Amino acid sequence: MTHCGRRSLLSLAFGAASAQFLTPRWAQAVPELFGQAPPVGFEPDVIVPTLDELLANAPPARGNEPPYRDEVKLARLILSRAPTNATAFNVAQFYYSLSTGLMDDELGANSFTYGTEWPVRANPLIVSFFDATLLRTPNGDITPWCAAFVNSCIEQGLRGRSNSATIGGTRSAAALSFSDWGTGTEKPTQGDIVVFQHKRKAANGHVGFFVTEVENGIYILGGNQMPLRSKLADGTYEARNTGEINVKFMPRDGKDLRLLTFRTHPSLHDAI
């Protein structure tokens, strides 16, 4: 397994493709109170709405505030640009590129905000990740949206493949649903799946994609990961989702989370 620094990890992301059309004005808006107020969370036992449901209940635009309907349109545009017939890691890299701002030239100056949680209202891109799960109702044993993100990346990458029915994700919003997915391995390679378990709450955990291993832990590309600016100890499990799509260092045995298993499958490494 390789070792690398933080600078080289940032080279994971794809370069943004050339824009094929002029960026619409609605792509330029920053979500209301972004960076100023706490993010909207997915409360236990409350159903995460679909994008169609968000649109059906969207409030009318007020003054100069960006209308939520246009934010949903941009989320759908982003989803349409995600790669197909690709590995799940390729798809995750696409969203990581979005989150780090590498796609701002193509999608709008503030499209990076779609890679993290929003205040005031739910990020429609994150909401859409739950389309890859059978259960849209988080509860006490589910880490909000990290498993939905992994499942969404797997499902998106399988589109266009002839044998997609045999190599899908878990269709669960629970991180630990991946604990017996595919095959266990002690020698993970980039793109394999990493599962962590809570040290005191055995039903809780975290899941993401393996990037590389360093002396004291693992770098993971995933969703619902603590922002890099967070001052909390690595391996801290937060009861409420407060995360973003990023590459995050996770110790094998952290404050709250402990490495449970590495999982692999040929579909994670070869687009078929």
C-alpha positions as CSV (number, residue, x, y, z in Angstrom):
1,M,0.0,0.0,0.0
2,T,1.3,3.4,-0.9
3,H,2.0,6.5,1.2
4,C,1.2,10.0,0.1
5,G,0.9,13.5,1.4
6,R,-2.1,15.7,1.5
7,R,-1.1,17.7,-1.6
8,S,-0.9,14.5,-3.7
9,L,-4.2,13.4,-2.4
10,L,-5.9,16.5,-3.8
11,S,-4.7,15.3,-7.3
12,L,-7.3,12.6,-7.0
13,A,-10.0,14.8,-8.5
14,F,-10.7,14.9,-12.1
15,G,-10.0,18.2,-13.9
16,A,-13.3,19.8,-14.9
17,A,-14.4,19.2,-18.4
18,S,-14.8,22.1,-20.8
19,A,-18.2,23.8,-20.5
20,Q,-20.6,22.8,-23.3
21,F,-22.9,25.7,-22.8
22,L,-23.1,29.0,-21.0
23,T,-23.6,28.6,-17.2
24,P,-27.1,29.7,-16.3
25,R,-27.5,32.5,-13.8
26,W,-29.1,30.2,-11.2
27,A,-25.8,28.3,-10.9
28,Q,-24.1,31.4,-9.4
29,A,-26.2,31.7,-6.3
30,V,-24.8,30.7,-2.9
31,P,-27.3,28.9,-0.7
32,E,-28.9,31.1,2.0
33,L,-26.7,31.6,5.1
34,F,-24.0,29.2,3.7
35,G,-21.1,29.2,6.0
36,Q,-23.0,31.2,8.6
37,A,-25.6,28.9,10.1
38,P,-25.6,25.2,11.1
39,P,-26.4,22.7,8.3
40,V,-29.8,21.1,8.0
41,G,-29.8,17.6,9.3
42,F,-31.8,14.5,8.5
43,E,-33.6,13.9,11.7
44,P,-34.2,10.3,13.0
45,D,-37.4,8.6,11.8
46,V,-38.1,11.4,9.3
47,I,-38.3,10.5,5.6
48,V,-35.8,12.1,3.4
49,P,-37.8,13.6,0.5
50,T,-37.2,13.0,-3.2
51,L,-36.3,15.8,-5.5
52,D,-39.8,15.7,-6.9
53,E,-41.2,16.1,-3.4
54,L,-38.9,19.0,-2.7
55,L,-40.1,20.7,-5.9
56,A,-43.7,20.1,-5.1
57,N,-43.3,21.7,-1.7
58,A,-40.8,24.4,-2.7
59,P,-41.7,27.9,-1.5
60,P,-42.0,30.7,-4.0
61,A,-39.0,32.9,-4.6
62,R,-38.7,35.9,-2.3
63,G,-36.9,39.1,-3.2
64,N,-33.4,38.3,-4.4
65,E,-33.1,34.9,-2.6
66,P,-32.2,32.1,-5.0
67,P,-35.3,30.1,-5.7
68,Y,-35.1,26.5,-4.5
69,R,-36.6,25.2,-7.7
70,D,-33.5,26.4,-9.5
71,E,-31.2,24.8,-7.0
72,V,-32.9,21.5,-7.7
73,K,-32.4,22.1,-11.4
74,L,-28.6,22.5,-10.8
75,A,-28.6,19.4,-8.7
76,R,-30.1,17.4,-11.5
77,L,-27.7,18.9,-14.0
78,I,-24.8,17.8,-11.7
79,L,-26.3,14.3,-11.5
80,S,-26.6,14.2,-15.3
81,R,-22.8,14.9,-15.6
82,A,-21.8,12.1,-13.2
83,P,-19.9,9.3,-15.1
84,T,-21.6,6.1,-16.1
85,N,-20.1,2.7,-17.0
86,A,-17.4,3.6,-14.6
87,T,-16.1,2.5,-11.2
88,A,-17.8,3.7,-8.1
89,F,-14.5,5.5,-7.2
90,N,-14.6,7.3,-10.5
91,V,-18.0,8.6,-9.6
92,A,-16.9,9.5,-6.1
93,Q,-14.0,11.4,-7.7
94,F,-16.4,13.4,-9.8
95,Y,-18.3,14.5,-6.7
96,Y,-15.0,15.3,-5.0
97,S,-14.0,17.5,-7.9
98,L,-17.3,19.3,-7.5
99,S,-16.8,19.7,-3.7
100,T,-13.3,21.1,-4.1
101,G,-14.4,23.7,-6.7
102,L,-12.7,22.1,-9.8
103,M,-16.0,22.2,-11.6
104,D,-17.0,25.8,-10.9
105,D,-15.9,26.9,-14.3
106,E,-18.3,24.5,-15.9
107,L,-21.2,24.6,-13.5
108,G,-21.0,28.0,-11.9
109,A,-18.8,29.9,-9.4
110,N,-20.5,28.4,-6.4
111,S,-21.3,24.9,-7.5
112,F,-18.8,23.6,-5.0
113,T,-21.4,24.3,-2.3
114,Y,-23.4,21.2,-3.6
115,G,-20.7,19.0,-2.1
116,T,-21.6,19.9,1.5
117,E,-24.6,20.4,3.7
118,W,-26.6,23.6,3.7
119,P,-28.2,25.7,6.4
120,V,-31.9,26.6,6.1
121,R,-32.8,23.8,3.6
122,A,-31.5,20.5,2.5
123,N,-28.9,20.3,-0.2
124,P,-30.9,18.7,-3.1
125,L,-27.8,16.8,-4.4
126,I,-27.3,15.0,-1.0
127,V,-31.1,14.3,-0.9
128,S,-30.8,12.6,-4.3
129,F,-28.1,10.2,-3.0
130,F,-30.9,8.4,-1.0
131,D,-32.5,7.4,-4.3
132,A,-29.9,4.6,-4.3
133,T,-31.3,3.2,-1.0
134,L,-34.6,1.4,-0.3
135,L,-35.1,3.2,3.0
136,R,-35.4,6.9,3.0
137,T,-36.0,7.1,6.7
138,P,-32.8,7.4,8.8
139,N,-33.0,6.1,12.4
140,G,-30.7,5.6,15.4
141,D,-28.6,2.9,13.8
142,I,-27.9,4.7,10.5
143,T,-25.2,7.2,9.8
144,P,-26.9,9.8,7.7
145,W,-25.9,9.8,4.0
146,C,-22.4,8.2,4.0
147,A,-23.9,4.9,2.9
148,A,-26.3,6.6,0.6
149,F,-23.3,8.3,-1.0
150,V,-21.5,5.0,-1.5
151,N,-24.6,3.3,-2.9
152,S,-25.3,6.2,-5.2
153,C,-21.7,6.1,-6.6
154,I,-22.0,2.3,-7.2
155,E,-25.4,2.6,-8.8
156,Q,-24.3,5.5,-11.0
157,G,-21.2,3.7,-12.2
158,L,-23.2,0.6,-13.1
159,R,-25.4,2.4,-15.5
160,G,-24.5,1.2,-19.0
161,R,-23.1,-2.1,-17.8
162,S,-24.7,-5.4,-19.0
163,N,-24.4,-7.2,-15.7
164,S,-25.3,-4.4,-13.3
165,A,-27.9,-6.6,-11.5
166,T,-25.2,-8.9,-10.0
167,I,-22.7,-6.3,-8.7
168,G,-24.9,-3.6,-7.1
169,G,-24.6,-1.9,-3.7
170,T,-26.5,-2.8,-0.5
171,R,-29.5,-0.5,-1.2
172,S,-29.3,0.4,2.5
173,A,-28.8,3.8,4.2
174,A,-26.9,2.0,7.0
175,A,-23.1,2.2,7.0
176,L,-22.7,-1.3,8.5
177,S,-24.7,-2.8,5.6
178,F,-21.4,-2.9,3.8
179,S,-19.7,-5.0,6.5
180,D,-20.4,-8.2,4.6
181,W,-20.6,-6.7,1.0
182,G,-18.4,-8.2,-1.6
183,T,-15.3,-9.9,-0.2
184,G,-13.1,-9.0,2.8
185,T,-9.5,-8.1,2.1
186,E,-6.4,-7.3,4.2
187,K,-4.7,-5.6,1.3
188,P,-7.1,-2.9,0.0
189,T,-6.4,-0.9,-3.1
190,Q,-7.7,2.5,-4.2
191,G,-11.4,2.3,-4.7
192,D,-12.1,-0.5,-2.3
193,I,-14.7,0.1,0.5
194,V,-13.8,0.8,4.1
195,V,-16.2,0.2,7.0
196,F,-15.8,1.7,10.5
197,Q,-17.8,0.7,13.5
198,H,-18.7,2.9,16.6
199,K,-16.7,1.7,19.6
200,R,-19.6,2.1,22.0
201,K,-22.7,2.0,19.7
202,A,-22.2,-1.2,17.7
203,A,-25.0,-0.4,15.3
204,N,-23.4,2.9,14.2
205,G,-20.6,3.4,11.8
206,H,-19.1,5.1,8.7
207,V,-18.4,3.9,5.2
208,G,-16.3,5.3,2.3
209,F,-13.8,4.5,-0.4
210,F,-10.2,3.6,0.4
211,V,-7.6,6.0,-1.0
212,T,-4.4,5.1,0.7
213,E,-2.9,4.0,4.0
214,V,-0.3,5.9,6.0
215,E,1.5,5.0,9.2
216,N,-1.3,5.8,11.6
217,G,-4.4,5.4,9.6
218,I,-6.3,5.6,6.3
219,Y,-7.4,8.3,3.9
220,I,-11.0,7.9,2.8
221,L,-13.0,9.5,0.0
222,G,-16.6,9.7,1.2
223,G,-19.7,11.6,1.9
224,N,-20.9,12.9,5.3
225,Q,-17.3,13.3,6.4
226,M,-16.3,15.9,8.9
227,P,-15.2,19.1,7.2
228,L,-11.4,19.4,6.9
229,R,-11.6,22.6,8.9
230,S,-13.2,20.8,11.8
231,K,-11.2,20.9,15.1
232,L,-12.7,17.6,16.4
233,A,-10.4,14.7,16.8
234,D,-10.0,12.4,13.8
235,G,-12.3,9.4,14.1
236,T,-14.9,11.3,16.0
237,Y,-18.5,10.1,15.3
238,E,-21.1,12.9,15.3
239,A,-24.6,12.0,16.2
240,R,-26.0,14.3,13.5
241,N,-24.8,14.7,10.0
242,T,-22.5,17.7,9.7
243,G,-20.4,16.6,6.8
244,E,-19.2,17.1,3.2
245,I,-17.7,15.1,0.4
246,N,-13.9,15.1,0.9
247,V,-10.8,13.0,1.4
248,K,-10.4,12.5,5.1
249,F,-7.8,10.9,7.4
250,M,-9.3,8.3,9.7
251,P,-7.2,6.5,12.3
252,R,-7.7,2.8,12.5
253,D,-8.7,3.2,16.1
254,G,-10.1,6.7,16.6
255,K,-11.9,8.6,19.3
256,D,-15.3,7.0,18.5
257,L,-14.7,4.9,15.4
258,R,-12.6,1.7,14.9
259,L,-11.8,0.1,11.5
260,L,-14.1,-2.9,11.0
261,T,-13.3,-4.2,7.5
262,F,-12.1,-3.6,4.0
263,R,-14.4,-4.9,1.3
264,T,-13.6,-5.4,-2.4
265,H,-15.2,-6.7,-5.6
266,P,-14.0,-6.8,-9.2
267,S,-16.7,-4.2,-10.2
268,L,-14.9,-1.6,-8.0
269,H,-11.9,-1.7,-10.2
270,D,-13.0,-2.5,-13.7
271,A,-15.7,-0.8,-15.7
272,I,-17.5,-3.6,-17.6
